[in-house]
Each structure stands twice: as C-alpha cells, then as structure tokens.
Amino acid sequence: PGRLTRMSSTPDMGGGETGATAAIVGAGLMGRWHAHSAQRAGGRVTGIFDIDPARARALGARYPAASIVERWDPAAVARVANVAHVCTPLDTHESLVAGLLDAGVSVLSEKPLTETSW
C-alpha cells in the first residue's frame, strides 16, 4: 500500500527473447532521436517507414536489423514490431495512429495526436 512498483516494459517475445521491437514511422530528425532512444532503452529497431524511401534507407543503415517498410501498411509494421514511434508531421498523426492501433501495434506519438483537443 502506498508504494509504487516498476512493471516490466519488455514483453515476452517467445523463444526466451525479451525486449521491445520498435518501428520508426518518419525517419527525419525526430525519427532518428526516437530510434536512438529506443535502442538505448534496451529495445531493438526492427522497422522503418518514411514517405521518402531514401531517408528510410539512410536511417536503416544505422540499424541493420531493421526492415524498410516500402509502402505504408500498418499490418506490415505489425509484422516487424510491437511498438511504433510516430515521428511525422502533426496532420498525419491521427490516421497513422488509428491504422497502427487497428493492426494491434502499440503507439508512441511524438506530438499531440490532433491539432486541437475539441
């Protein structure tokens, strides 16, 4: 009573492996920061998507275990990661997050979900 306990943030991935697998959606500056932070926290970057494939490949060069998701498909992201970091312009967040959640992917959205809270 009255004590906080830390719960594990590293889900059991089966086969004895534990750890979060992260997809980075948006490979610009914030995507690079999120990829770095996910790795520092013990996760693995396993997927990268950007509307600019060259930018996705450039970030992917830093994370060899990452698959480059060639076209936007939340189900493809779900196949390679259990959490997605949405690091895209604000006006894209709502649709990207909704698709990822529908595909069963947990989401960390860099900015507010929508422009207003109405």
Disulfide bonds with the S-S distance in Angstrom:
none
